[in-house]
Amino acid sequence: MKIKHYSATLLLCLLTFLSSAAQSQGFSFADTSGKIHSLSDYRGKWVLINFWATWCPPCLEEIPDLVSLYESRKDVMVIGIVMDYRDPKTVLKFVDSLAISYPIVFGSKSVAAQVGPVSMLPTTYLFNPAGRPAAYKVGIISRKSLEDFMRDYSASSTKSPPGEPVQLRNR
């Protein structure tokens, strides 16, 4: 019994390390138009990675806020990663119907692993302008909570250490 416990603990530690390593090295993936997006491309900007699906009501509810944030702030890059889809053409029609203007990436487990754990949808990760993980949110997120966090984070002299993002809460 103790061997199973130690094995599980070791596996959990390894997965945590690999997740932290992936977050600290950044990501690189291609969007639906073939453009490659890497975290290092956006130094000096906040980078928001949003995992979503077409069948997910909370995901669809937050998309207008993400579009608004992306279109109104030059210091923010938003990348949507669509998960759990069957037909890419259906996804593209869906993106057009919602007028999503930010880049969309077809997601997979390997794409998600470059950013962080995705236990449910929506899940959002926010990287600070230095390219370090700053915050994450499992569940619906609002533009207001994102802007409040970015403002408070930028004004704070005590920022979270690299690799230790804080969990965002909607205000």
N, C-alpha and C positions, 0 to 999 in steps of 0.2 A: 504494500500500500504506500509506503514512504517513497518508493522508487517512482511510482506514478505521480505522486505529489511533486517530487523534485523535477521530474520530466516536464510536467505541466508548467511549473514555475520557470524553468529554464526556457521553455518555448515562449511563454509570455514575455520574458525579458528580451529574448531574441527578436520577437515581433515588435516590441516597443522600440528597440534599438534600430531595427531596419526602417520603421516608420519615421523615427527622428532623423535618420540618415537621409532618407528620401526628402524630407521636408527641408533639411539644411542644404542639400545640393540643388534643390529647385526641381523644375519640371521642364519637359520639352515634349510637345505634342502638336499634331497638325489639325487645323480646323477643317470645316467642311469645304472650304475653297482651296485647301492644300497649303495654306500659309502655316509655317512653323512658329509656335509661340513658346518662348523660354522665359523663365522667371528673370534671368539676367537681362533680357531685352527691355525690361520695364523698370530698371533702377531709377529711383527718384519719384516713382508713382506708387500709390496703393494698388495692390493687385488682389482682386476678388475672384475666387474660383467657386462657382456654384454648381453643385451636382443636382440634377433634376430629372424628371421623366414626364412624358406627355400625359400619362394616366394619373398623375399625382396632383390633387386639388390644391394643397398648400404651395406646391411648386408654382402652379399657374397663378396663384394669388400674388406671389412675390415678384413675378416677372416684370410687371409694369414699374415697380419701384427700382428694380435693377436697370431697366432700360432708361428710366429717368436719370438715375445716378450716372450711368455711363455717358449719356448724351449731354449732361450739364456740367460735368466736372472733368477738366483736362488732367487732373492729378490722380484719376482713378481709371484702371483698366479692369474690365469685367470679362470673364471668359466663362461661358456656360458649357457644362459637360453633361450631355444627355445620356442617361443610363437606362438599361432595361428596355431596349427598343427592338422591334423586329424588322422594320422596313425603313431604311434611310430616307427614301423618297417621301414617305409619310411624315417623317420628322421634319424634313425641309419644308414641306407644305405647312406644317404646323407652325414652324418658326416664322414663315412669311405671314401667316394669318394673325400671329401675335405681334407682328412688326418688331421682332427682336433684332436690334441693330448691332449688338456685340457679337464677337466670334463664338461659334458653337463647335464643340468637339464631340465626335462620337466616342462615348466612354466605354471602358472595359475595366476589368480588375487591374490590369497592368497600368492603365492610365491613372486610375484612382490611387494606386500604390505610390505614384510619384508625388502625390499631394498629401494624403493622409487617410485615415480610416473613414469609411463611409458605411455606417451601420443602418441608416435609414435616409429617406429622401424627404425634403431637401436637406442637404448638408452644404455649408458654406465655409470656406477658409479665406482669411484675409491676411495678406503679407504686407508688412510696412514698407515704406519707400527704400529702405536699405536691403530689402529682399528677405527679411526674416519673418517667420511666422509670428503674427501678432494676436490673432483671435480666430475662433471658429464658432459655428452655431449649427447644432443639429435641430432641424425644424425651421419653421417659417422665420424669415428675417425681414426687417423693414428698412427703408432708406433712412428714416429718422435714427434708428438705433445704430446704423452704420456710421452716419455722419456725426452723431454724438460721440461714438467711440473714437473715430479718427481725430476729432477736435480735442477730446480729453487726452488721448494718447500723445498727440503732438505737443500739447501744452504741459504734459507731465514730465518731470525730471526723473521719475522712477518708472522706466519702461520695463516690460516683462523681459526676462533673460531670453537669449536666442534658444529656440526649440521648445519654449514653454508658452504657447499661446493661451490666452484667457478665453473663457467661454462667454460669448456675447449673450446679452439678455435684451429682449425687446422692451423699450421704455414707453 
